[in-house]
Amino acid sequence: MSPVDLRALRAFLLAHTVAGLDTVEHLADGSSRHQRWVTGEGGPALLTVTLPALDVGTPTLAADGPADAVRWALAAGHRWVGLDVDPSAGVSALAEDPVLGPLVRARPHLRVPGAADPFETAVLVVLGQHVSLAAGRRFAARLVASFGVGCPDGRHRFPGPALLASLDPVALQRAVGITASRANAVVALARAVVDRRLTLSSTADRRSTRGVLLDLPGVGPWTADLVALRCLGDPDVFLPGDLVLRRALGGVSAADAGDMARAWAPHRSLAVLHLWTDHALDPHR
C-alpha cells in the first residue's frame, strides 16, 4: 500500500468528529487514536484507527467484536480513511495544473476519505446543509444523544435507517434543533433507504442514486454531490456552490468554479479534497 498523508487525514477526521459517536485520543508520542462503533454484517464492532505522529505514513486499523463483525468493520475503516482508492492516477493528471499543481505536488499522498457508514454520512451531510461544519457537528451530536444506540462502553452507535424512518419530523426537529425542512429531509432519506429506493454504496448506480436524492424534499445538488463523493466513492465530483471551495479558488462564483473544475476531470473529487485541505482543514504547511 502506498503511504498516506497522515497530517491531512488527521485534520479531516478531527474536523468531522461527532461527540458521542467518535472518540479521539492524542497519545504521548504524538500519534492519535480514533475510535467508533460500526454496525454491519455480523453485528457491531469497535473500530480503531491509529495515525502515527508523522506527516506521511501508514494508518493502523483494528477492530474488536465477533469475527464477521470485525471483517466488516475493517473494510469500513479502509473506506473511511481512503485506503481503498489509490490517488496516484489523479496525482499524475493534476500535478502540472496551474491551479492545483502546487497543492498536489506538496501533498502527493492525500486521499479522498470515504464513509465508514454510508447512511450515517448521508444523514450528516443533510444536517450540514447551509451551515458551518461546526454547526453540522453540533446537530449530529444532538441526534446521536437523542436517538443513538447505546454501547457497552457508554458510547453510541449511529441510529439506523429504520429508527430514523419511524420518527415524527417535528420530534426530530425539536430534539436536534434543526429546521423543519432539514428534519423532513432526514426522515425522507431514511425512508428511501428502508424502502430500498435508495442504495448508498460504491456499487450503486451513481446517476439514478443522484436522481433519487434530488427527488427527496430538502435535498439539493450540493447534498447529492457530497453524498456521491463520500458514500458512493465517485472520483469525479465537484461542488461548485461550496463556499469553502469558492474561497479557495479566489472568491469566484459558483459558475466560474464549475468552469475551472472541468479541467480536473475525471479526478475532481481529489481536487475537492486538496482545496478543502489547503484552505480550511490544514492550511499552508
Secondary structure, 3 states (H helix, E strand, C coil): CCCEEHHHHHHHHHHCCCCCCEEEEECCCCCEEEEEEEEECCEEEEEEEEECCCCEECCEEEEECCHHHHHHHHHHHHHHCCCCCCCHHHHHHHCCCCCCHHHHHHCCCCCCCCCCCHHHHHHHHHHCCCCCHHHHHHHHHHHHHHHCEECCCCCEECCCHHHHHCCCHHHHHHHHCCCHHHHHHHHHHHHHHHCCCCCCCCCCCHHHHHHHHHHCCCCCHHHHHHHHHHCCCCCCCCCCCCHHHHHHCCCCCHHHHHHHHHHHCCCHHHHHHHHHHHHHHCCCC
